[in-house]
Amino acid sequence: MAQRLVAGKLRQSKDAIIAQWVEIVRREVPAASRKDHPALLNSVPDFLDNLAEALDGGDSWQNIWDSRAIGTEHGRQRFDISGYSLKQVLAEYRILRRVVFASMLAELSSDIEALQICNDAFDRGLANAGDSFAAAELERDRKERERFVAAVSHDLRSPIASAKMAVDLMQPSLRNAPEARDFFAILMRNLDQAELLLRDLLDVNRVHSGRRLPIYPEKLELGALTYEVSQDFTSLHGNRFNVDANAKVFGYWCQHSLRRMFDNLLSNAIKYGKVGTPITIHLRQDENSVTILVHNFGQVISPADQSTIFEPFERLKVPGSAEDPGWGLGLAIVKAIAEAHGGAVAVSSLAEIGTTFTVTLPNDARPFQMEKPSLAGKVPRFADIESRT
């Protein structure tokens, strides 16, 4: 009976509560001062009606759940109104709670259960208004980021391609000018690096928009590919790279993607590993999957860094590591490639044993192929390799 009296008082005071709420909100919430009355009220009358129903002896929890939906609607509608921030959306609900409690102080003070119902309704409404507003902001930011990255990448690709073509055309005339040849070689390397950065940005953008990287699986021997990549790194960084595979490792994977994955993992091991120490790639295969472990010695990666290391633009701050600014995209690409194959990547790092990146892939990634290659024969094959060279 007492709760029904509280509900009756709420209905009786509804217009006065709304009028007082509008007055305070216009004064304390900057975005509200410019809104006409219907847009400002939004879902507030529905929220108060719903709260009265909860207090009136009906299914209070179901009605509070309805308040959650009303709060979600309020947050979405506020997002569509220019000038609102998350802080201002939450302030509106706090002001409404303040006005309701002040208007019904005597009734709520004498009915603890009614007070609890009101508090629960406001807590849920406030939380979900904030959640829906924040989610809308994140979605808007995601779309803006995707458009920005796509536009910048598109605008930069053409001048980079033109510059590379100009360098290629000029090189034959530099046969008798060794210094100029060296200069143009540096220029070409930097243009290649810029092109790779654009590719990484586009791929990270693709993954963050909820899409997988495209892969083109074919039968290949992973040991041969691993050995070839390690030889490329040996020619640049010295004889530090070891491949440990006790048998040939056949499966269906995307050769281009895995080569890129190894490039990023080995580059990371060089950048953050202890100079001169060995870097080892272990391959282990069972009937269902292959496990790839890339190990190096060096500074320990902290647990905090391990939890974020595969996120885009996250870079380790390791004292004594090689100075290379980078963009923090390499390990994000490694994760994306592993997941595109239906696999996963993890890291462990201990002072006694060093750092190990572990990639686990199914032996057959064809079920995870999202797109078909547009041109047959574009990806080099390792299917027929019978021995390592």
Secondary structure, 3 states (H helix, E strand, C coil): CHHHHHHHHHHHHHHHHHHHHHHHHHHHCHHHHHCCHHHHHCCHHHHHHHHHHHHCCCCHHHHHHHHHHHHHHHHHHHHCCCCCCHHHHHHHHHHHHHHHHHHCHHHHHCCHHHHHHHHHHHHHHHHHHHHHHHHHHHHHHHHHHHHHHHHHHHHHHHHHHHHHHHHHHHHHHHCCCHHHHHHHHHHHHHHHHHHHHHHHHHHHHHHHCCCCCCCCCEEEEHHHHHHHHHHHHHHHHCCCEEEEECCCCEEEECHHHHHHHHHHHHHHHHHHECCCCCEEEEEEECCCEEEEEEEECECCCCHHHHCCCCCCCCCCCCCCCCCCCCCCCHHHHHHHHHHHCCCEEEEEEECCCEEEEEEEEECECHHHCCCCCCCCCCCCCCCCCCCCC
